[in-house]
């Protein structure tokens, strides 16, 4: 196993890694809308989802991968009523690439954010 860490995404706020590579597959920890310096990005689901994608892209890059190599995502949302807006931002980042995905509403997320996303990707 290889631990993935980058200063271009927020540091882990607990006893976990930003991501792990095993047998050419990258598994990210959930990314929330914190800046790389750890500041919470306030705002609606659109603003928060864009920040999450900035973090996802940073950990993917550190792993030697990219959004184009993502095979599965999991999206956790505080409120499923935000799904349409989140989905538009999500689609804008992935473009024509459409990885498998699960999207669920949860009771609460770290720091009471609106969205958290984790990815599984191929490392080339």
Buried (B, 14 or more C-beta within 10 A) or exposed (E): EEEBEBEEBBEEEEEEBBBBBEEEBBBBBBBBBBEBEEEBBEEEBBBBBBBBBBBBBBBBBBBBBBBBBBEBBBBBBBEEEBBEBBBEBBEEBBEEEEBEBEBEEEEEBEEEBBBBBBBBBBBE
